[in-house]
Amino acid sequence: TVYSEDFGMLNDTDNEALRNVLRALYPGETAANANGQAHRFYKDLTYEHTMEMYDRFYRFDNALILLYGDLDWKRFLAFLDKEYLCDAKKSYGKEDGWSFQSGSGRQEKQEMQNIGMSAFYSPEPDSLENGGESFFRQATVPSPAYRGDASENAAVVSYAMDLSGISWEKLIQYSIIAGMMNVDGSVFREKLRTAGIHCDASASVMMEAEKPFFVFEMTDSSPKDAERFRQVSDETLCEMQERGIDPSVVETALKARAIHDYTAGEDTDVFADSIVPEVSLKWALTGDADVYADEAAAYDSLDAGTAQAEIRRFAAELGAAKRRVLVTTVPTPGMAEAMEQERDAYLAQMKAEMSEAELDALIAKTLDFDAWNASECSNADFMIRVDELPPPEETPEYQIYEINGISVYESPSDLEAISYNRLYLDLSVHFFLLKGTDHDAVQIAGQNAGSILHRFASADLQIVCGQEQRVSAQLVHAGFKRNTGTGRCLLEDHAQRLAFQMRVGNAVLQLVLQLIGKIQNLNDLFGAQVEHFQ
């Protein structure tokens, strides 16, 4: 299954870009190994090796169990202990030398080396923390693509800097600052525009690897723009080192954090999409699972009094990074087919070398596995009985009144620190252009604190007749990067958004706003002018 998933990403340029950056930053080290590369190393895969990896890692004394929500956690733990953990101790006890030590990642790596796991970690002398090699390298690397795949202006340019030895708390702080750099109107964005670079570009911290790194990345680009992109990135760091970041951007980041903290416990999706990955990642790399203490410290370091000093220090440290690489990953049509042909030839050769008895045994084992894999063994002990379900919430009462000709339906909420608002405009007769109090077309991403409609981070909103648009808020998500090459915020909150949609003809425009802080006077929200035009 894992092999098939990996091969399905054969022509994923983002995934290839990550692999190429790791190989350039950490040559000869296990830190150069990227996840999801089974399709490149299938010749090294054997049944014995697979079982060795399974026995070594897939064990309960190398597991993190997370329970979340309003539940009887003692009952859950008792069930897990009775059905799984107590038996596991008999099979996976300490007699074979395995011992999990909670603490620093460095300590655990040493423990793992002592029990024969050195193949999975680089020896410490190779690290920059102990005076390793410094360099700047450039590379252009072809990436598998199928014939017909886009290849022109489809390259990924990655300008990466090693962050080995940086504490987890500091990495969280770096990811927050990276999120600020990605906001429209930031120094990074302005310099990209000035340089004539209009490709999608971002700054982020990559933490899901043996060694973390910071990366400026530009997608859907041309290889000829790589050097210009590197110059823009360096100039951004220089200016940040001198001037910091616009205080309004910092303020927005802190407000986004407040929304996340306030609403994190209200939705299980937040737990699955944000909390679990964060906790699991830190635990896997360091042995500690308390991500909130580090996040709180990181945000506290960026309060109004110390933010600019920390931002300037961040830029200076990145500018002084000992290892930096500029890697351009270029899709190459036909390369994917060639790799598939090589694989097919290898498998055909393996089959030709097998006897009839070996083939029959393989087929029988495969059928047995398929039958086992299709079976299900579920446990309903913790299902909530229908008669135990709480009654549905009553429809809240609401008030109806008008502000500036706009009908307002208002109802109270248990969430006292924020408000959630929807604005509906009837488009069946007229089209509208919503204008802010400064008489400019509403800038959902504006940094003007004088109007609520100007406290969001997104593209300018212009409503065009007959066109559907969707705009998502950017509220300074942390610049945290997942190992698939796609950006993902560290403090993602699906409820923290501005959703905008528009249909034409007996349609309704829907504008969803989530605002931090109570709106004491809805004139703050609906004080905007509404212009009608045919």
N, C-alpha and C positions, 0 to 999 in steps of 0.2 A: 504493500500500500504506500509506504513512504517513498519507495523508488518510483512508483507511478506518479505520485504527486510531484516529486522532484523533476521527473522528465517532462511533466506538464508545464514546467516553468523554463523549458529549454530556451525559448526565445524571449524570456522576460529580461529586458534590458536593464531595468532597475536592479534586479537580483544580480545580474552579471556585474553591474557597476560596483555593488558592494563587495563582491568577491575580488574584483580587480584592485579596489582601494586597499583591502586587507593585505593582499599579496604584495602591494607596493610599499605599504607602511611597515610591514613586519616580515621581511623576507627571511626564510629559514626558520621561522618560529611557528609554533602551533597556533599562535594568535592570528596567523595568516589564513587559517582554515575557516571557511564560511559554512553556515548551516545550509541545508538544502542542495547538496552537491552530489547526491548519490548517482545521478545520471552521468556524471563525469568519471566516477571511480568505481563503476560496476564490476570491472575486472578484478578488483580487490575484494569484492564481497563474497563471502563464503558462509555456509551454514554455521560452521564452527565459530567464526568471528562474530556473527550475529548473536549467537547464544552467549558468547563471552561478554559482549556488550550488555545484553539483557541481564545476565546474572550480576554484572558489576554495578549497574545503575538502577534497574527497575526493581527496587526493594523497599520495603516499608521503613527501614531505618535510614533511607535516603529520600524520604518523602516529606512533603509539607501538607498538612491537613488544615483547610480553612473552613470555618463555620461562620456564617454571617446571617444576621437578622434576629428577629424576636422569636427565639426558639429555646427549647430545653436542651442546651448543649451537653449537659451531663448524660442525658439519655442517648444522644447521638454517639458520644464518645464510648459509652458502655457497649453499644451495639458494635461499633468498629473494633473495639478491643476483643469482644467475645468472638466475633465472626472472622476477624482477620489478624489483628495484631498479636494476640497471644500465641496463635499458631506460627506466625511468622518468626517469633523469637526462637522457636525450636529449630527452624530451618536456616534463619539468617542471623544466628547469634554471633557474639563477638569472638567465637572460637576460631573463625577464619581470618581474623585480623581487621575486620571492618569496624570503624568507630567514627561516628559523626560528631564533630566538635563544633559547637556554635561559637562564632567569633569572627575574627578578621579573615578575609579571603586569603591573605598571605599564609596564615597559620594553617588553614585547611588545605591549601595547595601542598604545603610541606607534609601534612599528614597523608595526603593522597600519594605523594611521591614515595613515602616510606612504605606504603603497602602495594607498590608496583604499578602506580598510575602515572608514572613520569611521562609515558608516551602521550598523555593527554594535556600536558602543560609544559611550557617552555621553562628551562632552568633559569633561575633569577639573574645570573650574570648577563643574559641576553637583553635584559630590560634596560630602558633608559634611566631608570631610577638609580642604577649602579654604574652610570657613566658609559652607557652604550653609545653606538655610533649615531652621529647627527648627519642629516642630509636633506636636500631638496631634490626630488626626482620628478620627471615628466614621462608619461607613457601614453601611447594611443593603442588601444587593444580592440581587436575585432570581437564582435559578440554574435552568437548564433541567431540567425533569422531565416525564415522560410522565403522561398521565391514568391514575390508578390507582397511581402511585408514592406512597410514604409522604411526607407533607409535614408532619404534626403531630409535633413533637418530633424533627425530622430536620435541624435547622439545624446549621451549623458556626460556632462562635464562635472567632475568631482574635485574640489580643492580641499584636501583633508589635512588635519593636524593632530598629531598624537597627544593623548591626554593621560598617558600612563602615570600612575602614582597620585592622581587627583582623588581626593576623598569623595565618597558618595554624596555627602551634603553639598560639596562644591559642584559636583556634576549636576545636581538638581538646580543649583543656582545658575549654572551655565545654560541649562535648558530653558529656564525662565527668560533669561536675557536673550537667547536665540529667538524665542517667541516674540519678544519685543522688536527684534530686528526684522521680522517678517511682516510687520504691520505696514499697511500702506501709509506712506508719508514718513517712514523711517529713513535714516541715513542710507541704509543699504538699498532701499527701493529707489530713492532719489538718484543715487549714483548709477544704478542700473539704467534708469531712464536717460540720464545725461549721457551715458556711454552708448545709447542706442540699442541696448539689449532688452528685448521685449519677450524673451522666453520665460517660462515658468522657472523661478529660482527661489531657493530657500536656504536658511541656515538652521542647523540642527545638531544635537548631540547624539551620537550613536553609542548606546550602552549595552546592547545585546551582543556582545562579543567578548572574548577573553580580555581584550584591552579596549578601553573606550577611546573614541576620537571625535573631534569636531569637524563638521564638513559643511562647506558652501557647495550647493549642488544646483546645476542648471540642466533642465530636461528639454527634450524636443529642440535641440540646438544643433549648430554646425560646429565641427571640430575647429574651424578657423577662428571661432569666437573664444576658444579656451583661454588663451593668454590674456585677452582683454577682460574676461571674467575674473581671472586671478588678480589682475590689477585693481579691478573694482572692489574685490573682497579685501585686499590689503589696504586700499585707501579707506574703506569703511572702518576697519580696525584702527587705523591711524587717527581718524577723526573722532571715533568713540573714545580713544585713549586721551584725547585732548579735551573733548567737550561732553562726553557721556551721551545720554539719550534724552530726547525731549521729555520733560517731566510729565506731560499729559499722557504719554505712552506708558510710562511707569505706573501712573495712577490707574490707568485702565487695566493693566495687568493685575494690580492688587485687587481691583474690584472684581475681576474675573475669578480670582482665587476665592474671594468672599462668597460669590455665588456658588462656586463648586463646593466649598466647605458646607454651606448652608443646605444645599440640596442633595448632597452625596448620599445621605441615608434615606432619601425618599423614593429611590428607584433601584430595583435589583439589577437593572441593566448597567448602572454605574458600577456596581460591584463586579459584574462579569467583564465589562469592557475596560475598566480602569483600575479598580483596586486589586483584583487578582493578578493581572500582569505586573503591576508595580511591585507588589509584595513578593511574588514568585521570582521576579528578576533579581531583586536585591538579595533574597535568600539564596538563590542559586549561585550568585557571584561572591557573596560575603559571608553567608551563614546567618545573617541577621534578617529579621522580617519586619522591623518597625520602620516603615517608610515615613510615617507621619511626623516623627520627631525631626528627621532630616528636612522634610518639606517645610515644616514650621520654621526651622532655623534658617533655611534658605530664603523664605519670604521675609522673615524678620530682618535679614541682612539687607533687604532691598526696600526698607521703609523710607519715609520721606527724608530722614536725616542722613542716611548712609548709602542710599541707592547709587548716586552718581559716583561716589568713590569706589564702590564695588564694581560698577560697570567699567570704569576706567582701568581698574586693576585687571578685570577679566580681559579687556582688549590687549593690555600690555602682556599678559601671560600667553595669550594665543599668538601674539606677534613674536614672542620669543620661543615658541615651540621648537623643540630640537629636530623633530621629524615632520616633514610636510611633503605632500605629493600632489601633483596635478595629473589626474587620470581622465582620459577621454575614452569612453566606451562607445564603439561605433557598430550598429547593427549591420551584419554582412549577409545579404540574401544568398541562399544556397548552402550556407555553413550548417544550418540545422539539418537539412536533408543528408549532408555528408556524414554528420555524426550519427544519424539514424541508420544509415547504410552500414557504417562501421559496427554499430551495435548488432544489427541483424546478422552480419557476417560472423561476428564473434559467437552469437548464440547458435547459429547454424553449425559452426565448427564444434562447439561443445556437444550438441545433439549427435553429430556424426560420430563422435568419439565414445558415445554411450552404447552399451549393449542393449539388446531387446529386454532383458530382465531388468536392467536399470531404468529403462524408459517405462516399463510397466509399473515398477515400484514407485516411480515419481508420479505417474498418473494416479495411482491408487492413493498415495499420500495427499495429493492435491484435492481429490474428490472428498477424502475424509476431512480435510481442513475446510473445504467449502461448506460441507454439511454442518460442521461445528460452528463455523462463522455465521451461518444463517440462523442458528438457534439463539434464543434469548433466555436469560435468567434474570428476572427482575424481582425487586423487593418492594412491597407496598406497605411495609410496617409504618412508614412515616407519612403516608398519604392522609390528607385531611378528609374526614368523612363529610358527605354532603350535609348531613344534619348538624355538623359542627361548624360549617361555614358561617362567618359573621353576616348579619343582614346587610343588604346593599345600602350605601350611603344615600341619605335623603337629598333630593334636589335642593340646593341652597336657595334661600330667598334672595331677591335682587331688587334694586331700585332702578327706576327709569327716569332720566331727566335729560335736558339738552344743554350743550355748551357750544356756542358759536354755530348754531344750526345743526350740530351733530348729535344724534340720539345716543345716549350713553346708558348701557346696561351694566350695573355694578353690583358685585356680590362680595362678601367677606371671604377670607381665606385663613387657614391655620398658619400659613407661612407669613409671618409678620414682617420679615426683613426685606422681602422682595415683592414685586407685583408682576402679574402676567397679563398682557393686554393683546387684544385682537382688534384690528381696525378693518371694517368692511366698507367698501365703496361700491355702490350700484353702478354698473357699467352698461346697463341695457339701453340707456338713452344717450348718455354723454360719456366722454372719456375725461379723465382728470389728470392734472399734474399737481402733485402735492408739493407745497413749498414750505421751507422752513421760515423761522421768524426773521432770518436775515435776507429773505426774498431770493435766495439761491435755491436751485433745485435741491431737494433733500440729499444731503451727503450722509448716508448711513455710516460711513467710516470716518466722518469728520471728528476733529479733536476739540471742537468748540464746546466748552462746558456750559454755555449759556442756554442750550436747548437740549431736551432729552432726546429728541430725534437726531441729535448730532453727537451722541455718546457711544456710537457703535463703530466697529472696525469691519468694513466691507467696502465693496465697490460703490461708486456713486450710483444712485438710482434714478434712472430716467424712464418713465413709462411711455412705451411706444405703441401706437394703435396696432391691433392685430398681432401683437407679439407676446409670448409667454416668457416670463423671466423668473428665475429663482435665485435668491441671494441668501447666502448663509453668513452668519456673523463670524468674525474672526477673533473677537475679544481676547486677543493675545494669548492664544494657546501656547503652552510650553513647547519649545523646539526639541521634541523628543522623537527619535527616529527608530522605527522598527526594522527588523533584520530583513524584510522583504524589499527594502528600498523605498517604500512609501512612507511619507511623513505621518506621524501620529502624535497628538498632543499627550503630554504626560498627565495632565489633569483634565481629561476629556469629560465633558458633561453634555449629553445630548439635549438636555432641556435648555441649555444656555445658548440660545440661538435667535436669529432673526430670520423668519421664514417669509418669503414673499412669492405669491403666485398671482397670475392674471389670466383670465379667459375673456373672450370677446363674444358678444351676443347673448343677452339674458344671463350674463355671468356676474360673478362677484369677485372683486379683488380682495385678497386676504393678506393682511400684513400682521405678523405675529411678533410681538416684542416682549422680551423679558428684561426687566429693569431692576437694578439693585437699588434698594432704598424705597421706602414708601412714597407714593405720589400723594402728597397731601392735598394738592389742588390739580384736578384734571385739566385745568387750563394749561398747566405745564406740558401736557401731552397733546391736547387738541387746540393749542393756541396758534397752530399753523394756519396759513391761508390755503384755501382750496379754490383753484382757478378752473373754470369750466371752458371747454372749447369744443367746437363742432368737429 
